[in-house]
Amino acid sequence: MVYYWPTMVKDCIDYAKRCQACQFHDNLIQQPPEPLHPTVASWPFDAWGLDVLGPITKSSGCHLYILAATDYFSKWAEAVPLK
């Protein structure tokens, strides 16, 4: 099954223009942009990316957060629920 949404960008822009919170919140970082510096991993487990997502809707196991970890070398990703 394939989905095609030819007006996705326009629809997203229109939605953001109607979103009340989007009109009042701004990027508060007052620093000029800088070039990105790539993270290079030379071997497995050399560099990791970690993210904590949540709070989310409580699961049946009473978990409210998700810890996501990605190994930059192998691109292996793991996610574990947290209370």
HELIX and SHEET records of a PDB file:
HELIX    1   1 MET A    8  ARG A   18  1                                  11    
HELIX    2   2 GLN A   20  PHE A   24  1                                   5    
SHEET    1   A 3 TRP A  48  LEU A  53  0                                        
SHEET    2   A 3 TYR A  65  ASP A  71 -1                                        
SHEET    3   A 3 ALA A  77  LEU A  82 -1                                        
END                                                                             
